[in-house]
Amino acid sequence: MSKRPLREAVGAALNATSLAPDNTRETPIDRVAALSRASRLGSALWRLKYGDDVTLLTTAAELLANKARTDSRVRELTPYTRVGRRPELLLLICQYLIGEWLQDNCNTCGGRGRTGLGRGGIRGIGKLCLSCKGSGKRRINGAERGRALGVTGAAYWKTWHPCFEAIWTLILEADTGAASRLRAALRRE
Ligand SMILES: [Zn+2]
């Protein structure tokens, strides 16, 4: 029996009305229980993105900011010295990046990686999307990121980009870390 993809299955489980256990198969209650094996940040991010629990945005941003404060890869970056002295600025960057992560599909192709398709088109047909070069992921918009900080796009690329990327990496690590802990807990391959 094929199983729903992990993130989708956990998202549905978080909103399931029935949490009845069943020893013979993986049920929503198993998935919700398995989520407790993830880190606090990983769990908050999953509930936020895959379970659509928007009330967790602030919590997730605070957990991410805490992680960034203690992560040596972030701390050794020059802009971090400025951010480190201004906790509200670090929190703002974390909130902003989580917002990007929640909506990470390419604006042009909607995440399909191809263009020239109507809604509901099949992936793999149409022309390669030039915006994302087929990855389906949104390209970094330095001007937009700069605006969130109150600086120009040029200043973003010159000074802030490494700091954003290091924090972005923490989000991806928390996401994949949660996936591997859940796979182990649910005995999925
Ligand atoms: Zn695209």
Backbone and ligand atoms as CSV (ligand in chain L), in Angstrom:
chain,resi,resn,atom,element,x,y,z
A,1,MET,N,N,0.847,-1.195,0.000
A,1,MET,CA,C,0.000,0.000,0.000
A,1,MET,C,C,0.882,1.244,0.000
A,2,SER,N,N,0.652,2.143,-0.938
A,2,SER,CA,C,1.492,3.332,-0.986
A,2,SER,C,C,0.988,4.351,0.035
A,3,LYS,N,N,1.924,5.101,0.611
A,3,LYS,CA,C,1.573,6.071,1.628
A,3,LYS,C,C,1.630,7.474,1.055
A,4,ARG,N,N,0.853,8.355,1.655
A,4,ARG,CA,C,0.919,9.767,1.244
A,4,ARG,C,C,2.292,10.304,1.600
A,5,PRO,N,N,2.800,11.276,0.820
A,5,PRO,CA,C,4.090,11.874,1.170
A,5,PRO,C,C,4.052,12.389,2.612
A,6,LEU,N,N,5.210,12.271,3.279
A,6,LEU,CA,C,5.278,12.550,4.715
A,6,LEU,C,C,4.721,13.914,5.126
A,7,ARG,N,N,5.187,14.989,4.467
A,7,ARG,CA,C,4.765,16.335,4.896
A,7,ARG,C,C,3.251,16.516,4.735
A,8,GLU,N,N,2.740,16.022,3.615
A,8,GLU,CA,C,1.302,16.118,3.344
A,8,GLU,C,C,0.515,15.285,4.366
A,9,ALA,N,N,1.020,14.105,4.656
A,9,ALA,CA,C,0.325,13.207,5.590
A,9,ALA,C,C,0.293,13.798,6.992
A,10,VAL,N,N,1.409,14.405,7.419
A,10,VAL,CA,C,1.459,15.003,8.757
A,10,VAL,C,C,0.554,16.226,8.807
A,11,GLY,N,N,0.574,17.027,7.748
A,11,GLY,CA,C,-0.290,18.214,7.689
A,11,GLY,C,C,-1.751,17.834,7.834
A,12,ALA,N,N,-2.175,16.796,7.118
A,12,ALA,CA,C,-3.567,16.341,7.192
A,12,ALA,C,C,-3.863,15.791,8.588
A,13,ALA,N,N,-2.880,15.090,9.161
A,13,ALA,CA,C,-3.078,14.497,10.491
A,13,ALA,C,C,-3.301,15.569,11.549
A,14,LEU,N,N,-2.604,16.705,11.399
A,14,LEU,CA,C,-2.736,17.783,12.385
A,14,LEU,C,C,-4.143,18.368,12.391
A,15,ASN,N,N,-4.848,18.213,11.291
A,15,ASN,CA,C,-6.203,18.737,11.196
A,15,ASN,C,C,-7.258,17.626,11.152
A,16,ALA,N,N,-6.841,16.413,11.472
A,16,ALA,CA,C,-7.770,15.285,11.400
A,16,ALA,C,C,-8.785,15.363,12.537
A,17,THR,N,N,-10.016,14.936,12.244
A,17,THR,CA,C,-11.040,14.961,13.288
A,17,THR,C,C,-10.995,13.666,14.096
A,18,SER,N,N,-10.564,12.591,13.464
A,18,SER,CA,C,-10.492,11.323,14.183
A,18,SER,C,C,-9.049,10.962,14.477
A,19,LEU,N,N,-8.738,10.678,15.724
A,19,LEU,CA,C,-7.383,10.276,16.078
A,19,LEU,C,C,-7.418,8.872,16.685
A,20,ALA,N,N,-8.235,8.021,16.085
A,20,ALA,CA,C,-8.328,6.654,16.597
A,20,ALA,C,C,-7.088,5.853,16.208
A,21,PRO,N,N,-6.481,5.147,17.160
A,21,PRO,CA,C,-5.306,4.346,16.823
A,21,PRO,C,C,-5.700,3.066,16.081
A,22,ASP,N,N,-4.774,2.526,15.330
A,22,ASP,CA,C,-4.999,1.277,14.606
A,22,ASP,C,C,-3.640,0.577,14.527
A,23,ASN,N,N,-3.544,-0.591,15.098
A,23,ASN,CA,C,-2.244,-1.266,15.169
A,23,ASN,C,C,-1.738,-1.773,13.830
A,24,THR,N,N,-2.627,-1.844,12.841
A,24,THR,CA,C,-2.215,-2.460,11.590
A,24,THR,C,C,-1.692,-1.461,10.562
A,25,ARG,N,N,-1.922,-0.181,10.769
A,25,ARG,CA,C,-1.458,0.785,9.773
A,25,ARG,C,C,-1.121,2.125,10.425
A,26,GLU,N,N,-0.452,2.985,9.644
A,26,GLU,CA,C,-0.074,4.310,10.135
A,26,GLU,C,C,-1.306,5.220,10.101
A,27,THR,N,N,-1.664,5.767,11.242
A,27,THR,CA,C,-2.862,6.606,11.319
A,27,THR,C,C,-2.474,8.030,11.724
A,28,PRO,N,N,-3.443,8.969,11.613
A,28,PRO,CA,C,-3.131,10.360,11.994
A,28,PRO,C,C,-2.525,10.488,13.388
A,29,ILE,N,N,-3.006,9.709,14.355
A,29,ILE,CA,C,-2.480,9.864,15.718
A,29,ILE,C,C,-1.000,9.462,15.777
A,30,ASP,N,N,-0.607,8.478,14.978
A,30,ASP,CA,C,0.818,8.098,14.931
A,30,ASP,C,C,1.654,9.258,14.407
A,31,ARG,N,N,1.117,9.927,13.395
A,31,ARG,CA,C,1.866,11.038,12.765
A,31,ARG,C,C,1.975,12.221,13.714
A,32,VAL,N,N,0.890,12.525,14.402
A,32,VAL,CA,C,0.924,13.639,15.357
A,32,VAL,C,C,1.892,13.310,16.484
A,33,ALA,N,N,1.838,12.062,16.977
A,33,ALA,CA,C,2.737,11.651,18.059
A,33,ALA,C,C,4.192,11.717,17.593
A,34,ALA,N,N,4.437,11.295,16.354
A,34,ALA,CA,C,5.816,11.276,15.830
A,34,ALA,C,C,6.393,12.688,15.750
A,35,LEU,N,N,5.521,13.664,15.554
A,35,LEU,CA,C,5.997,15.046,15.433
A,35,LEU,C,C,6.679,15.518,16.723
A,36,SER,N,N,6.338,14.898,17.841
A,36,SER,CA,C,6.971,15.279,19.112
A,36,SER,C,C,8.443,14.864,19.138
A,37,ARG,N,N,8.873,13.998,18.208
A,37,ARG,CA,C,10.283,13.602,18.143
A,37,ARG,C,C,11.147,14.675,17.478
A,38,ALA,N,N,10.499,15.564,16.734
A,38,ALA,CA,C,11.255,16.620,16.043
A,38,ALA,C,C,11.720,17.658,17.059
A,39,SER,N,N,12.674,18.500,16.684
A,39,SER,CA,C,13.106,19.590,17.559
A,39,SER,C,C,11.933,20.556,17.735
A,40,ARG,N,N,12.021,21.428,18.748
A,40,ARG,CA,C,10.920,22.390,18.963
A,40,ARG,C,C,10.744,23.262,17.727
A,41,LEU,N,N,11.874,23.698,17.154
A,41,LEU,CA,C,11.791,24.526,15.952
A,41,LEU,C,C,11.197,23.730,14.791
A,42,GLY,N,N,11.690,22.516,14.589
A,42,GLY,CA,C,11.192,21.675,13.491
A,42,GLY,C,C,9.699,21.440,13.625
A,43,SER,N,N,9.271,21.123,14.838
A,43,SER,CA,C,7.852,20.862,15.074
A,43,SER,C,C,7.002,22.109,14.812
A,44,ALA,N,N,7.473,23.265,15.301
A,44,ALA,CA,C,6.715,24.509,15.091
A,44,ALA,C,C,6.624,24.832,13.599
A,45,LEU,N,N,7.737,24.635,12.868
A,45,LEU,CA,C,7.730,24.934,11.430
A,45,LEU,C,C,6.778,24.002,10.681
A,46,TRP,N,N,6.782,22.743,11.055
A,46,TRP,CA,C,5.893,21.785,10.377
A,46,TRP,C,C,4.430,22.082,10.659
A,47,ARG,N,N,4.126,22.396,11.917
A,47,ARG,CA,C,2.735,22.714,12.251
A,47,ARG,C,C,2.280,23.973,11.511
A,48,LEU,N,N,3.214,24.909,11.397
A,48,LEU,CA,C,2.926,26.166,10.715
A,48,LEU,C,C,2.692,25.954,9.218
A,49,LYS,N,N,3.633,25.275,8.562
A,49,LYS,CA,C,3.545,25.156,7.099
A,49,LYS,C,C,2.628,24.028,6.634
A,50,TYR,N,N,2.820,22.847,7.184
A,50,TYR,CA,C,2.065,21.704,6.663
A,50,TYR,C,C,0.728,21.528,7.375
A,51,GLY,N,N,0.640,22.049,8.622
A,51,GLY,CA,C,-0.625,21.962,9.352
A,51,GLY,C,C,-1.426,23.254,9.298
A,52,ASP,N,N,-0.877,24.264,8.575
A,52,ASP,CA,C,-1.555,25.564,8.396
A,52,ASP,C,C,-1.897,26.250,9.716
A,53,ASP,N,N,-1.095,26.041,10.770
A,53,ASP,CA,C,-1.375,26.688,12.048
A,53,ASP,C,C,-0.613,28.013,12.127
A,54,VAL,N,N,-1.243,29.078,11.589
A,54,VAL,CA,C,-0.558,30.372,11.492
A,54,VAL,C,C,-0.293,31.012,12.857
A,55,THR,N,N,-0.956,30.511,13.907
A,55,THR,CA,C,-0.725,31.084,15.240
A,55,THR,C,C,0.709,30.822,15.700
A,56,LEU,N,N,1.406,29.895,15.017
A,56,LEU,CA,C,2.766,29.541,15.441
A,56,LEU,C,C,3.856,30.384,14.797
A,57,LEU,N,N,3.468,31.378,13.997
A,57,LEU,CA,C,4.477,32.173,13.295
A,57,LEU,C,C,5.458,32.852,14.265
A,58,THR,N,N,4.920,33.501,15.293
A,58,THR,CA,C,5.780,34.203,16.254
A,58,THR,C,C,6.657,33.214,17.028
A,59,THR,N,N,6.052,32.122,17.485
A,59,THR,CA,C,6.818,31.105,18.216
A,59,THR,C,C,7.952,30.571,17.357
A,60,ALA,N,N,7.642,30.236,16.109
A,60,ALA,CA,C,8.662,29.682,15.216
A,60,ALA,C,C,9.780,30.699,14.999
A,61,ALA,N,N,9.415,31.990,14.835
A,61,ALA,CA,C,10.433,33.025,14.614
A,61,ALA,C,C,11.317,33.176,15.852
A,62,GLU,N,N,10.724,33.092,17.040
A,62,GLU,CA,C,11.513,33.199,18.275
A,62,GLU,C,C,12.453,32.010,18.434
A,63,LEU,N,N,11.961,30.825,18.127
A,63,LEU,CA,C,12.812,29.629,18.220
A,63,LEU,C,C,13.960,29.709,17.213
A,64,LEU,N,N,13.635,30.215,16.016
A,64,LEU,CA,C,14.671,30.357,14.992
A,64,LEU,C,C,15.711,31.395,15.411
A,65,ALA,N,N,15.249,32.506,15.996
A,65,ALA,CA,C,16.175,33.543,16.462
A,65,ALA,C,C,17.093,32.991,17.561
A,66,ASN,N,N,16.533,32.179,18.465
A,66,ASN,CA,C,17.350,31.554,19.507
A,66,ASN,C,C,18.416,30.663,18.900
A,67,LYS,N,N,18.006,29.915,17.889
A,67,LYS,CA,C,18.934,29.007,17.225
A,67,LYS,C,C,20.042,29.814,16.539
A,68,ALA,N,N,19.646,30.899,15.864
A,68,ALA,CA,C,20.620,31.735,15.152
A,68,ALA,C,C,21.636,32.341,16.133
A,69,ARG,N,N,21.163,32.732,17.308
A,69,ARG,CA,C,22.029,33.336,18.324
A,69,ARG,C,C,23.113,32.386,18.792
A,70,THR,N,N,22.815,31.086,18.785
A,70,THR,CA,C,23.780,30.124,19.315
A,70,THR,C,C,24.512,29.368,18.213
A,71,ASP,N,N,24.181,29.637,16.956
A,71,ASP,CA,C,24.806,28.896,15.862
A,71,ASP,C,C,26.088,29.601,15.421
A,72,SER,N,N,27.199,28.876,15.465
A,72,SER,CA,C,28.495,29.511,15.175
A,72,SER,C,C,28.574,30.008,13.731
A,73,ARG,N,N,27.885,29.310,12.802
A,73,ARG,CA,C,27.940,29.738,11.397
A,73,ARG,C,C,27.292,31.107,11.206
A,74,VAL,N,N,26.261,31.402,12.021
A,74,VAL,CA,C,25.616,32.717,11.946
A,74,VAL,C,C,26.446,33.741,12.709
A,75,ARG,N,N,26.904,33.355,13.882
A,75,ARG,CA,C,27.596,34.299,14.765
A,75,ARG,C,C,28.896,34.835,14.188
A,76,GLU,N,N,29.550,34.031,13.352
A,76,GLU,CA,C,30.843,34.505,12.846
A,76,GLU,C,C,30.712,35.451,11.646
A,77,LEU,N,N,29.486,35.706,11.213
A,77,LEU,CA,C,29.282,36.622,10.090
A,77,LEU,C,C,29.303,38.077,10.568
A,78,THR,N,N,29.925,38.916,9.787
A,78,THR,CA,C,30.058,40.328,10.183
A,78,THR,C,C,28.714,41.008,10.496
A,79,PRO,N,N,27.686,40.885,9.612
A,79,PRO,CA,C,26.436,41.589,9.941
A,79,PRO,C,C,25.804,41.086,11.230
A,80,TYR,N,N,26.161,39.880,11.641
A,80,TYR,CA,C,25.561,39.363,12.868
A,80,TYR,C,C,25.906,40.235,14.070
A,81,THR,N,N,27.082,40.829,14.064
A,81,THR,CA,C,27.482,41.710,15.167
A,81,THR,C,C,26.439,42.806,15.346
A,82,ARG,N,N,25.977,43.350,14.219
A,82,ARG,CA,C,24.939,44.388,14.280
A,82,ARG,C,C,23.604,43.801,14.722
A,83,VAL,N,N,23.275,42.663,14.125
A,83,VAL,CA,C,21.997,42.035,14.444
A,83,VAL,C,C,21.977,41.573,15.891
A,84,GLY,N,N,23.096,41.036,16.348
A,84,GLY,CA,C,23.175,40.503,17.705
A,84,GLY,C,C,22.897,41.551,18.770
A,85,ARG,N,N,23.229,42.799,18.458
A,85,ARG,CA,C,22.979,43.867,19.426
A,85,ARG,C,C,21.531,44.347,19.373
A,86,ARG,N,N,20.840,43.935,18.331
A,86,ARG,CA,C,19.444,44.377,18.177
A,86,ARG,C,C,18.527,43.170,18.011
A,87,PRO,N,N,18.076,42.596,19.123
A,87,PRO,CA,C,17.265,41.379,19.068
A,87,PRO,C,C,16.037,41.520,18.168
A,88,GLU,N,N,15.454,42.736,18.139
A,88,GLU,CA,C,14.233,42.907,17.336
A,88,GLU,C,C,14.547,42.794,15.839
A,89,LEU,N,N,15.781,43.157,15.479
A,89,LEU,CA,C,16.180,43.049,14.073
A,89,LEU,C,C,16.360,41.574,13.680
A,90,LEU,N,N,16.974,40.819,14.560
A,90,LEU,CA,C,17.150,39.382,14.303
A,90,LEU,C,C,15.783,38.705,14.180
A,91,LEU,N,N,14.865,39.067,15.069
A,91,LEU,CA,C,13.522,38.483,15.031
A,91,LEU,C,C,12.818,38.837,13.726
A,92,LEU,N,N,13.012,40.073,13.272
A,92,LEU,CA,C,12.399,40.509,12.027
A,92,LEU,C,C,12.926,39.691,10.841
A,93,ILE,N,N,14.244,39.465,10.813
A,93,ILE,CA,C,14.833,38.661,9.737
A,93,ILE,C,C,14.267,37.239,9.786
A,94,CYS,N,N,14.158,36.691,10.983
A,94,CYS,CA,C,13.645,35.323,11.129
A,94,CYS,C,C,12.196,35.228,10.657
A,95,GLN,N,N,11.380,36.207,11.053
A,95,GLN,CA,C,9.982,36.220,10.624
A,95,GLN,C,C,9.886,36.325,9.115
A,96,TYR,N,N,10.707,37.203,8.552
A,96,TYR,CA,C,10.686,37.420,7.115
A,96,TYR,C,C,11.043,36.141,6.362
A,97,LEU,N,N,12.123,35.474,6.823
A,97,LEU,CA,C,12.579,34.263,6.127
A,97,LEU,C,C,11.586,33.111,6.276
A,98,ILE,N,N,10.941,33.012,7.423
A,98,ILE,CA,C,9.924,31.966,7.578
A,98,ILE,C,C,8.771,32.249,6.606
A,99,GLY,N,N,8.436,33.538,6.455
A,99,GLY,CA,C,7.409,33.924,5.480
A,99,GLY,C,C,7.789,33.480,4.075
A,100,GLU,N,N,9.054,33.668,3.707
A,100,GLU,CA,C,9.523,33.216,2.385
A,100,GLU,C,C,9.417,31.696,2.266
A,101,TRP,N,N,9.802,31.026,3.347
A,101,TRP,CA,C,9.796,29.556,3.328
A,101,TRP,C,C,8.370,29.009,3.197
A,102,LEU,N,N,7.407,29.731,3.788
A,102,LEU,CA,C,6.015,29.296,3.695
A,102,LEU,C,C,5.497,29.407,2.263
A,103,GLN,N,N,6.031,30.381,1.524
A,103,GLN,CA,C,5.581,30.603,0.140
A,103,GLN,C,C,6.788,30.513,-0.767
A,104,ASP,N,N,7.380,29.335,-0.873
A,104,ASP,CA,C,8.659,29.253,-1.587
A,104,ASP,C,C,8.517,28.844,-3.049
A,105,ASN,N,N,7.281,28.814,-3.556
A,105,ASN,CA,C,7.118,28.486,-4.967
A,105,ASN,C,C,7.492,29.663,-5.867
A,106,CYS,N,N,8.075,29.356,-7.007
A,106,CYS,CA,C,8.416,30.366,-8.008
A,106,CYS,C,C,7.152,31.134,-8.407
A,107,ASN,N,N,7.259,32.478,-8.449
A,107,ASN,CA,C,6.095,33.305,-8.794
A,107,ASN,C,C,5.636,33.097,-10.223
A,108,THR,N,N,6.594,32.804,-11.107
A,108,THR,CA,C,6.268,32.700,-12.528
A,108,THR,C,C,5.528,31.405,-12.860
A,109,CYS,N,N,6.026,30.299,-12.371
A,109,CYS,CA,C,5.451,29.001,-12.769
A,109,CYS,C,C,4.636,28.360,-11.651
A,110,GLY,N,N,4.585,29.021,-10.480
A,110,GLY,CA,C,3.804,28.481,-9.369
A,110,GLY,C,C,4.384,27.188,-8.807
A,111,GLY,N,N,5.681,26.940,-9.062
A,111,GLY,CA,C,6.326,25.753,-8.487
A,111,GLY,C,C,6.383,24.558,-9.423
A,112,ARG,N,N,5.806,24.722,-10.630
A,112,ARG,CA,C,5.799,23.584,-11.556
A,112,ARG,C,C,7.120,23.418,-12.297
A,113,GLY,N,N,7.900,24.517,-12.370
A,113,GLY,CA,C,9.177,24.443,-13.076
A,113,GLY,C,C,9.035,24.627,-14.579
A,114,ARG,N,N,7.797,24.696,-15.052
A,114,ARG,CA,C,7.510,24.846,-16.487
A,114,ARG,C,C,6.471,25.936,-16.662
A,115,THR,N,N,6.509,26.582,-17.822
A,115,THR,CA,C,5.479,27.587,-18.097
A,115,THR,C,C,4.695,27.164,-19.333
A,116,GLY,N,N,3.680,27.948,-19.664
A,116,GLY,CA,C,2.865,27.627,-20.837
A,116,GLY,C,C,1.795,26.613,-20.501
A,117,LEU,N,N,1.480,26.501,-19.214
A,117,LEU,CA,C,0.444,25.567,-18.793
A,117,LEU,C,C,-0.669,26.324,-18.107
A,118,GLY,N,N,-1.865,25.851,-18.250
A,118,GLY,CA,C,-2.979,26.422,-17.498
A,118,GLY,C,C,-2.940,25.878,-16.087
A,119,ARG,N,N,-3.933,26.256,-15.302
A,119,ARG,CA,C,-4.003,25.717,-13.936
A,119,ARG,C,C,-4.192,24.209,-13.995
A,120,GLY,N,N,-3.540,23.529,-13.089
A,120,GLY,CA,C,-3.704,22.076,-13.044
A,120,GLY,C,C,-2.926,21.348,-14.112
A,121,GLY,N,N,-1.985,22.080,-14.774
A,121,GLY,CA,C,-1.181,21.449,-15.815
A,121,GLY,C,C,-0.287,20.368,-15.240
A,122,ILE,N,N,0.206,19.524,-16.110
A,122,ILE,CA,C,1.038,18.413,-15.653
A,122,ILE,C,C,2.500,18.831,-15.658
A,123,ARG,N,N,3.182,18.574,-14.562
A,123,ARG,CA,C,4.596,18.889,-14.452
A,123,ARG,C,C,5.357,18.108,-15.528
A,124,GLY,N,N,6.308,18.784,-16.162
A,124,GLY,CA,C,7.094,18.080,-17.178
A,124,GLY,C,C,6.660,18.433,-18.586
A,125,ILE,N,N,5.521,19.098,-18.726
A,125,ILE,CA,C,5.069,19.533,-20.042
A,125,ILE,C,C,5.163,21.058,-20.075
A,126,GLY,N,N,5.452,21.619,-21.227
A,126,GLY,CA,C,5.595,23.063,-21.334
A,126,GLY,C,C,7.058,23.434,-21.396
A,127,LYS,N,N,7.295,24.763,-21.428
A,127,LYS,CA,C,8.679,25.235,-21.535
A,127,LYS,C,C,9.311,25.371,-20.165
A,128,LEU,N,N,10.627,25.157,-20.112
A,128,LEU,CA,C,11.353,25.328,-18.864
A,128,LEU,C,C,11.149,26.757,-18.359
A,129,CYS,N,N,10.817,26.913,-17.109
A,129,CYS,CA,C,10.600,28.249,-16.540
A,129,CYS,C,C,11.943,28.956,-16.404
A,130,LEU,N,N,12.027,30.157,-16.999
A,130,LEU,CA,C,13.297,30.875,-16.987
A,130,LEU,C,C,13.568,31.552,-15.647
A,131,SER,N,N,12.510,31.823,-14.890
A,131,SER,CA,C,12.703,32.482,-13.593
A,131,SER,C,C,13.425,31.573,-12.604
A,132,CYS,N,N,13.010,30.315,-12.558
A,132,CYS,CA,C,13.586,29.406,-11.550
A,132,CYS,C,C,14.457,28.342,-12.207
A,133,LYS,N,N,14.596,28.399,-13.536
A,133,LYS,CA,C,15.349,27.400,-14.300
A,133,LYS,C,C,14.877,25.973,-14.014
A,134,GLY,N,N,13.577,25.858,-13.780
A,134,GLY,CA,C,13.001,24.528,-13.633
A,134,GLY,C,C,12.950,23.991,-12.212
A,135,SER,N,N,13.553,24.719,-11.260
A,135,SER,CA,C,13.576,24.191,-9.884
A,135,SER,C,C,12.207,24.317,-9.201
A,136,GLY,N,N,11.392,25.276,-9.687
A,136,GLY,CA,C,10.083,25.501,-9.064
A,136,GLY,C,C,10.177,26.357,-7.805
A,137,LYS,N,N,11.413,26.660,-7.372
A,137,LYS,CA,C,11.594,27.448,-6.142
A,137,LYS,C,C,11.728,28.930,-6.472
A,138,ARG,N,N,11.246,29.750,-5.552
A,138,ARG,CA,C,11.295,31.188,-5.749
A,138,ARG,C,C,12.735,31.663,-5.716
A,139,ARG,N,N,13.055,32.587,-6.621
A,139,ARG,CA,C,14.397,33.173,-6.613
A,139,ARG,C,C,14.514,34.199,-5.502
A,140,ILE,N,N,15.734,34.368,-4.993
A,140,ILE,CA,C,15.943,35.362,-3.945
A,140,ILE,C,C,15.732,36.756,-4.525
A,141,ASN,N,N,14.928,37.544,-3.844
A,141,ASN,CA,C,14.697,38.921,-4.262
A,141,ASN,C,C,15.409,39.841,-3.261
A,142,GLY,N,N,16.624,40.282,-3.649
A,142,GLY,CA,C,17.446,41.101,-2.748
A,142,GLY,C,C,16.795,42.430,-2.414
A,143,ALA,N,N,16.105,43.030,-3.408
A,143,ALA,CA,C,15.452,44.323,-3.180
A,143,ALA,C,C,14.360,44.183,-2.112
A,144,GLU,N,N,13.596,43.088,-2.223
A,144,GLU,CA,C,12.510,42.839,-1.276
A,144,GLU,C,C,13.049,42.551,0.126
A,145,ARG,N,N,14.090,41.747,0.185
A,145,ARG,CA,C,14.700,41.445,1.485
A,145,ARG,C,C,15.276,42.723,2.099
A,146,GLY,N,N,15.900,43.556,1.240
A,146,GLY,CA,C,16.455,44.815,1.728
A,146,GLY,C,C,15.367,45.717,2.288
A,147,ARG,N,N,14.235,45.774,1.563
A,147,ARG,CA,C,13.112,46.614,1.999
A,147,ARG,C,C,12.634,46.207,3.393
A,148,ALA,N,N,12.612,44.897,3.640
A,148,ALA,CA,C,12.177,44.417,4.961
A,148,ALA,C,C,13.091,44.949,6.064
A,149,LEU,N,N,14.364,45.161,5.706
A,149,LEU,CA,C,15.343,45.645,6.680
A,149,LEU,C,C,15.462,47.160,6.690
A,150,GLY,N,N,14.899,47.810,5.670
A,150,GLY,CA,C,15.037,49.255,5.540
A,150,GLY,C,C,16.335,49.649,4.867
A,151,VAL,N,N,16.905,48.759,4.038
A,151,VAL,CA,C,18.122,49.103,3.285
A,151,VAL,C,C,17.868,48.852,1.792
A,152,THR,N,N,18.780,49.316,0.940
A,152,THR,CA,C,18.599,49.126,-0.501
A,152,THR,C,C,18.940,47.686,-0.882
A,153,GLY,N,N,18.524,47.299,-2.098
A,153,GLY,CA,C,18.858,45.976,-2.602
A,153,GLY,C,C,20.368,45.786,-2.677
A,154,ALA,N,N,21.075,46.846,-3.114
A,154,ALA,CA,C,22.538,46.762,-3.221
A,154,ALA,C,C,23.164,46.520,-1.847
A,155,ALA,N,N,22.651,47.223,-0.845
A,155,ALA,CA,C,23.183,47.036,0.519
A,155,ALA,C,C,22.865,45.637,1.040
A,156,TYR,N,N,21.691,45.140,0.630
A,156,TYR,CA,C,21.351,43.769,1.030
A,156,TYR,C,C,22.411,42.796,0.515
A,157,TRP,N,N,22.685,42.882,-0.811
A,157,TRP,CA,C,23.632,41.924,-1.408
A,157,TRP,C,C,25.038,42.109,-0.850
A,158,LYS,N,N,25.422,43.373,-0.621
A,158,LYS,CA,C,26.779,43.647,-0.177
A,158,LYS,C,C,27.003,43.196,1.265
A,159,THR,N,N,26.033,43.464,2.132
A,159,THR,CA,C,26.258,43.259,3.565
A,159,THR,C,C,25.460,42.118,4.180
A,160,TRP,N,N,24.179,42.051,3.813
A,160,TRP,CA,C,23.277,41.192,4.579
A,160,TRP,C,C,23.071,39.792,4.044
A,161,HIS,N,N,23.393,39.586,2.774
A,161,HIS,CA,C,23.060,38.310,2.150
A,161,HIS,C,C,23.582,37.080,2.908
A,162,PRO,N,N,24.875,37.074,3.328
A,162,PRO,CA,C,25.373,35.872,4.021
A,162,PRO,C,C,24.604,35.560,5.314
A,163,CYS,N,N,24.201,36.610,5.986
A,163,CYS,CA,C,23.451,36.426,7.240
A,163,CYS,C,C,22.074,35.800,6.956
A,164,PHE,N,N,21.394,36.306,5.936
A,164,PHE,CA,C,20.100,35.736,5.552
A,164,PHE,C,C,20.270,34.275,5.128
A,165,GLU,N,N,21.318,34.015,4.351
A,165,GLU,CA,C,21.520,32.650,3.867
A,165,GLU,C,C,21.815,31.686,5.010
A,166,ALA,N,N,22.601,32.144,5.991
A,166,ALA,CA,C,22.934,31.277,7.126
A,166,ALA,C,C,21.676,30.951,7.931
A,167,ILE,N,N,20.791,31.935,8.087
A,167,ILE,CA,C,19.555,31.696,8.840
A,167,ILE,C,C,18.594,30.838,8.005
A,168,TRP,N,N,18.594,31.071,6.691
A,168,TRP,CA,C,17.778,30.251,5.780
A,168,TRP,C,C,18.186,28.783,5.900
A,169,THR,N,N,19.501,28.548,5.972
A,169,THR,CA,C,20.008,27.178,6.115
A,169,THR,C,C,19.476,26.536,7.401
A,170,LEU,N,N,19.361,27.328,8.474
A,170,LEU,CA,C,18.826,26.781,9.731
A,170,LEU,C,C,17.382,26.313,9.562
A,171,ILE,N,N,16.620,27.053,8.749
A,171,ILE,CA,C,15.226,26.648,8.490
A,171,ILE,C,C,15.205,25.315,7.741
A,172,LEU,N,N,16.039,25.237,6.691
A,172,LEU,CA,C,16.054,24.002,5.894
A,172,LEU,C,C,16.523,22.813,6.727
A,173,GLU,N,N,17.506,23.045,7.594
A,173,GLU,CA,C,17.998,21.962,8.443
A,173,GLU,C,C,16.926,21.496,9.439
A,174,ALA,N,N,16.178,22.453,9.993
A,174,ALA,CA,C,15.111,22.085,10.933
A,174,ALA,C,C,14.027,21.294,10.209
A,175,ASP,N,N,13.745,21.682,8.961
A,175,ASP,CA,C,12.733,20.991,8.150
A,175,ASP,C,C,13.176,19.562,7.830
A,176,THR,N,N,14.396,19.404,7.308
A,176,THR,CA,C,14.852,18.057,6.940
A,176,THR,C,C,15.128,17.217,8.192
A,177,GLY,N,N,15.564,17.885,9.275
A,177,GLY,CA,C,15.786,17.161,10.532
A,177,GLY,C,C,14.480,16.574,11.049
A,178,ALA,N,N,13.415,17.371,10.976
A,178,ALA,CA,C,12.095,16.889,11.406
A,178,ALA,C,C,11.671,15.716,10.531
A,179,ALA,N,N,11.913,15.830,9.212
A,179,ALA,CA,C,11.513,14.755,8.293
A,179,ALA,C,C,12.225,13.450,8.646
A,180,SER,N,N,13.541,13.520,8.945
A,180,SER,CA,C,14.230,12.259,9.203
A,180,SER,C,C,13.820,11.662,10.547
A,181,ARG,N,N,13.548,12.516,11.545
A,181,ARG,CA,C,13.095,11.959,12.833
A,181,ARG,C,C,11.701,11.344,12.717
A,182,LEU,N,N,10.843,11.991,11.919
A,182,LEU,CA,C,9.507,11.435,11.740
A,182,LEU,C,C,9.529,10.137,10.945
A,183,ARG,N,N,10.390,10.104,9.925
A,183,ARG,CA,C,10.502,8.867,9.137
A,183,ARG,C,C,10.933,7.717,10.038
A,184,ALA,N,N,11.910,7.992,10.910
A,184,ALA,CA,C,12.393,6.938,11.821
A,184,ALA,C,C,11.276,6.522,12.780
A,185,ALA,N,N,10.554,7.523,13.338
A,185,ALA,CA,C,9.505,7.193,14.304
A,185,ALA,C,C,8.364,6.409,13.662
A,186,LEU,N,N,8.092,6.712,12.387
A,186,LEU,CA,C,6.977,6.040,11.684
A,186,LEU,C,C,7.453,4.822,10.903
A,187,ARG,N,N,8.761,4.556,11.022
A,187,ARG,CA,C,9.383,3.418,10.294
A,187,ARG,C,C,9.104,3.491,8.796
A,188,ARG,N,N,9.236,4.705,8.279
A,188,ARG,CA,C,9.153,4.857,6.822
A,188,ARG,C,C,10.559,4.831,6.291
A,189,GLU,N,N,10.746,4.453,5.049
A,189,GLU,CA,C,12.104,4.473,4.469
A,189,GLU,C,C,12.394,5.846,3.928
L,1,ZN,ZN,ZN,9.551,28.913,-12.122
